[in-house]
Amino acid sequence: MYLQDSVLTIFKENFPDLTLNEISKLTGIQKTRVFRILNGSEMRVSELEIFDQINAEFNGSSNIEFLT
């Protein structure tokens, strides 16, 4: 779960003041699912990609290296 933790840590650093509702609207993930993810539930790959894409748009670089 190291990759998930690093993606979430970067997300929280980039957006420290967002509420669950705001994160839900930003990501398109349901509020209850966002709550579970932020409290340690394992992410699905699609959810990881969503958080990483938002981080990449904010920072200009992705945290995930995709296989080609």
Rosetta blueprint (number, residue, H / E / L):
1 M L
2 Y H
3 L H
4 Q H
5 D H
6 S H
7 V H
8 L H
9 T H
10 I H
11 F H
12 K H
13 E H
14 N H
15 F L
16 P L
17 D L
18 L L
19 T L
20 L H
21 N H
22 E H
23 I H
24 S H
25 K H
26 L H
27 T H
28 G L
29 I L
30 Q L
31 K H
32 T H
33 R H
34 V H
35 F H
36 R H
37 I H
38 L H
39 N L
40 G L
41 S L
42 E L
43 M L
44 R L
45 V H
46 S H
47 E H
48 L H
49 E H
50 I H
51 F H
52 D H
53 Q H
54 I H
55 N H
56 A H
57 E H
58 F H
59 N H
60 G L
61 S L
62 S L
63 N L
64 I L
65 E L
66 F L
67 L L
68 T L
